[in-house]
């Protein structure tokens, strides 16, 4: 494979080109209710070529690796036809490296029957409680070997392994239907999905408990978010605003996201870090052959950084951050997050409860919607806080507001950082789910708008 790629690069007649080739093997298993609806192993070989000429890109994806030289000519021809802006790519030192994965429980070596047994056991647990009407449990693993060579002399071969499972419980009482779910997924091997029985039982119980929960009363509350919800907020509401392929094109957002601007109290720091080995968002090199790194987006309350590809870094006069990522060989790299989280501080959860006469403790996220600086998130479950203590479970808790006002309204940051990968991932420009991690300690925020009855 290496020699085929090198020969193709010699046919480049533009100022720059790169070749990606990807070998992948994956397994998927899915249960819906009592029935297994999907099981199988899939292998795939494909690649792409990107060529760059005077600010314009040519892109060709393929499955026939024997014709890489022909595809190089096509990509270069496309690049020359694009009316570019005489742009350039930020310089990086070409790297030659081979990154292999060695683990005792590589999921690609675990028999399919063992994987099915684990998934079936979790599905059976979900269906046990009275009130649970149906379930969904899915499993996915992948072992990927990616080649990245370019005309500057970079030659990177990197293996990646993912493994995870997600479990859903749907409970019903008449017209009242409630759902609970959770997932695990990291790059540490098949052990990631084992011994999840207690968590699966919790998910089933929560779905049933939500049937009896009162709807929350709408209003403004002091809210404590758990690690998962705060991490999703950092990713969705702020992290995407820090992706420079979006940022450099939008003059209004460029002014809002001006480096050196204060966005919160001194204790607030938000980080994107692709170097965290074992996490779902980990990678050693991005899809431009740039080494991943730790980037402070906010440090001590001040906006200090943003995420870049080589092209966006050159356009904004900054340095690449190793955040050019593609979902697979069918797509060109765009600026994406890796492991995005709020750094921990000193407060305990008990400290945060003190002084709240009536508030909300919101846990987990069903996802949400962001539009520039405005956001809406739905909590998976929530509890009233009354006189500094946790009260009853409530449902239909929807948090909304302006991301910058919300960051400024953070009153306390906990000491209990947790990072979450899960089975899903981030979606952007039709590329989903890209493996990412989110995280945070508990966070206390004042004046949060909660929708409800």
N, C-alpha and C positions, 0 to 999 in steps of 0.2 A: 504493500500500500504506500509506504513512504516514497519509493522510487517513482511510482505512478504520479504522485502529487508533485514531486520535484520536477518531473518532466513537463507537467502541465504548466507550472509556474513559469518555465522558460519561454512559453508561448505568449506570455502577457506582453501587450504593447501599449499599455496605459501606465500612468505614473505609479499605480499600486494595485495589487490584487491579493486575495487570500482564498484558501481552499479549506473547507470544512468537510470531513467525512465522519459519519456516525454509525457505529455498530451497536444495536440495542436488542436486548432480550427482556421480556416482561411477562408477568403473570397477573391475571385479573380474576377475581371471584366475587360473585354478588348473590345475596339472598334477598328476596322480597316476600315477607310473610314466611310461610313454611316451605316455599319453593325456592330452589336454586335456579337463578335465571341466567347466570353467566359463569363460565369457568373455562380457562384455557391459557395457553402460553403462546406468545407471539414473538417472532424474531423479525428484524428489519435492518436493512443496509441502505444508506442514502447519503447524500451530501449536497453541498452548494458551493458556488463560487461567487464572490463579490469582487467587482473591479471598480476602481475609482479614477475619474478623470476630470480635473478642473471643477471640482465641486459636485459632480454628478456620479451616481452609482448605477452600475449594472448588476443584475442578480439573476442567477440561474440555479434552480434546484434539480436534482437528478437521483435516479436509482441505479443507473448503469455506470458503475465506476470505471469500466473499461474505456469510456469515452470522455474522460475528464478533460483531455486536450481540446476536444471539440467544444465542450461547454465553456472552457476558458475563452476561446475566440468569440463565442456568443456574448458572454458577459462583458468583455472588453468592447465589443461593438455596441452594445447597449449603452455603456457608460459614455462613449463618445457622442452618442445621439442626444444625451440629456443636456439641456441648457442649464448648466450649473452657475454658481456664483463665484467661480474662481476660488473656492474654499481650499482648505488644507486640513490635514490630520495632525493632531498634537504628537510630537515625537515621543517614542518610548524605546527603551533598550530591548532589542530582540532577544527572546529567551528560547533556549533549547532545554526541554525538561520532559521527563516521563513520570507521571503520577499514577501509581497502581494502588488498588485497594486490597488489603489483606485482612480478613476477619474470620473468626472461628465459625460463625453462623451466617455465612454468605447466603442470602435468600435464594440465589440462583441454584444453589446446591441442595436446598431443602425439597424433599419430594412433594409433588402437588397434593398427594393424599394428606400429608401432614398439614399443609396450609388450609385445605378444605375442612379438616377436622377442627382446627382452631376457630375458623369463621363460623362453622355450624354450631359450635358450643356457645359462642357469644349470641348467636341468633336465638338459640333455645332459651337463654337466660332472659332476653328481652321479652319473649312471649309469655313468660310465666305469670307475671302479676295480673290480677283481675283488673280490668279496665284498659289494658293495652290491647288494641285491636289488630295492629299489624306492626311489622318491623322492616327495617332495611339495614343490612350489614354488607359492607364492601371491603375488599382487600386488594391491594395493588403493590407490586414490587417491580423494580427495573434495575438492570445492570447495563450501563452505557459506557462505551469506549469512544471518545471523541478525538479526532485529529484536527489540529489547526496549524497550517503552514502558510506563510506569506512571503511576498517578494522581498521583504526586508531581512529575511533570514530566520524568522521565528519558526520554531518547530516544537509544538506542544502536543503531547499525547496524554490525555487525562481520563482515568476511569472514575465513574460515579455510581453509587449504589443507593437506591431509595427503597424504603419498605414502610407500609402503613396500613391502617384500617380505620374505618369510620362506622359508627353504629347509631341508628335512629330508632326511637320508639314513638309510636303514634297512639295516643289514648283518646277515648271518646266516651262521652256521656250525652246521649241525645244529639243535639246540634252543636254541642260544645266539643271541639276537637283541639287537642293540645299536642305539641311535639317537643321532644327533647333529643339532643344528639351531642356527640363528642367524637374526637378522633385523636389518634396518635400517629406520628410518622416522622422518622429521622433518617440519618445516613449511617446508623450504627449496626444494622443487621437485622436478622429475623427476630432477635430478642425484643425489638421495639414493640412487636404486636403481642407478645406473650404476657401472661399473668395480668390481664386486664379485666378479670371477672368482677372485681369490686366496682370498677368504674362503669362497666356495662350495667350492673345492678342499679347503680346510682341513676343512670340515665333513664332506665325504665321507671324507677320510683318517681323521679321528677316529673315525667310526663303525666303520671297519675295524679300527683299532688297538685299540678297546675289546673286540673279540672275543678278543684275546690277553691282555688285562690281567687280573691277579689281583684277586680280591675283597679289599677292604680288611679288615683284622682289627679287630673292634670294640674300643672302648676310649676313654680320654680322651687327647686330643692337644692340643698347641699347633698352632693352625691359622692359616694365612694365607689370607684370602679375596681373590679378585681384585675389581676395581672393580664388575663386574656383580653378583656374588653379594652383596657388602657393600651395594650399593645396593638390591637386592631385600630384603635383611634390614631395612634402614632403613625402607623403604616398608611391607612386609608386617607385620613384627613390632612396629615402633614407630609408624610413621605412622598406621596405622588407630586405634591407641589415642589419638591426638591429635585425632581427628575428633570434634567436640563434640556432634554429634547422637547419637552413641553414649555419649559421656562423661557428659553431664549427667543421663542416665537411670539411671546405674549408680553407686550410692553407694560401693561397694567400689572401683571403678576411679577415681572422683573422689578418694578418699583416697590411692590409690597415685599418681595423677598430680597431686599437689599442687604448684602453682607454688612454686619456691624449693627444691625437693628435689633432692639430688645424685643423678645417675644415672651418673656415670663420671668419669674423670680430667679434669683441666683442659683437655687437648687436644681433648676430644670436643665437637663442635658439629654438630647436625643441623638442616638448613634445608629449608623448603618455599618455592619461589620460582616464581611463575607469570609473572614478567616476562622470562624468558630467551628472547628473540626467536630463532626458528629451531628451538627444541626442541619435541618432540612435546607436551609438557605446557604449552606457552605459550598464553596468551590475554591480551588487554588488559583485558577486563571479564568477570566471572563472569555467571551466569545470573540474578542479581539486580541487574545494572547496577553492581556494586561493582568498582572497579579492582583488578586483581591486585597482589600485593605480595610482598616477601620477609619471611618469618616465621621467626624462630629458635624451633624447638621445644626444643632443648637448646643452650645457649651456655656454653662453658667448663665443661662437665660439669654444669650446673645447668638444671633444667626451667624454661623462661622463657616458653613460649607454647603455643598450640594453635590449631586451625583452626576457623573459624566461618562460619556463615551469619548473616544479620541476626537471625533468630529465636533461634538458640543464643547469639549474643553478648548479646542482651537478657536471656535467661534466666540467664546466668552473670555479668552485669554487666561485660562486656568489650567490645572493639571488633570489628566485622566485619573479616575478613581477606581477603575476595574469594575464598572457596573454596566457594560454593554453585554446584554444577555439575550439569547434566543430560546424559544420553547423547544425547538428541535431543528433539524436540517432544512425543513420546509420554509423557515422564516429567517429574515435578516435580523441581526441584533439591534435592539433598542435599549434605551436606558431604563434599567430596572433595579429595584432594591434587592437586598440579600437577607441579612438578619437585622431587623430594625427594632430598636427598643429604647425605652426610657431608662436611664441609669438609676440605680437605687440610691436612697439617702438614709435617714436615720429613724424615721417614725415607724412604730409598730402599728399593727391594725387596731389594737386596743386604744392607742393614743389617738388615732384618727376618729374613733367613735365619740370621744369625749367632746362635750359641748354642742352636739347636734341634737336639738330638741325634736325635730321632725325632718328626716331625710330619707334617702334611698341608697341601698347597697345593691349595685347592679353587677351581675356576673355573666360573663360570656357574651357572645354576639351571634345573631343570626345573619350578620352582614349589614350593609347599609348603603347609603347613597351619598356621594359627595359631588358638589358643583362649585368649582373654584374653592372659595373659603367657607362655603356653607356645607354642613353635614347633617345626616340623620342616621342613627344606629338603633337597632332593636336588641335589647338585652335578652339572653336566653331565659334568665330567671332573675328575680329581684326580691328584696326584702325591705320592708319599712324599717327605718331607724327611729326609735322613740326614746327620748331622754337618755341618749348615749348608749342604748342597747338595741340589739337586733330584734325586730318585731316579726309580724307575720309575713308569709310569702304573698307577693302580689304579681300580677301578670299584665301583659300588654304595655310594658315599659319601653317607651321610645324616647331616646335622647336626641336633641337637635340644637343647632346653634351655629355660631361663627367660630371657626377653628382658632383664630387669633385671640378673640375674646376669651375663649375657653382656656387656652394656654395661660393667659394672664390671670385667670381666675383659679388656677391651681393653688391650693392652700398648703398641701402637705404631700410628700412623696415617701413611700414606705421603704423598708429595709429588706423586702422579701421578693427580689427579682425572680421571675420565672420566664423562660423562653418556650414558645410553643411552635411546633412545626405542623403536625397534622397531615392529613392525606390530600387536602386540597392545595391551594396556592393562589397566586396573584393573577389577575386578569388585566390586560392592557392591549389595545389595538388588535384584538382578535387572537392574542397569544395567551392561552390559559389551559390548565393551571400551571404556572411557572412555580417551581419550588422556592418558597421563601419561609422565613421564620419571623415571628413577632414576639414582643415581650415587654414586660414592665413590672415594677412592684405595684402594690395597691396605691391608688392616687385619690386624693380628696379634692373636689372641685366645688366651688360655690356658684350659686345662681344658674344652675343647669335647667333648661326648659325640658319638662317631661310631659309628653302627650299621654292622654288616657281618657277616662270618662269625664 
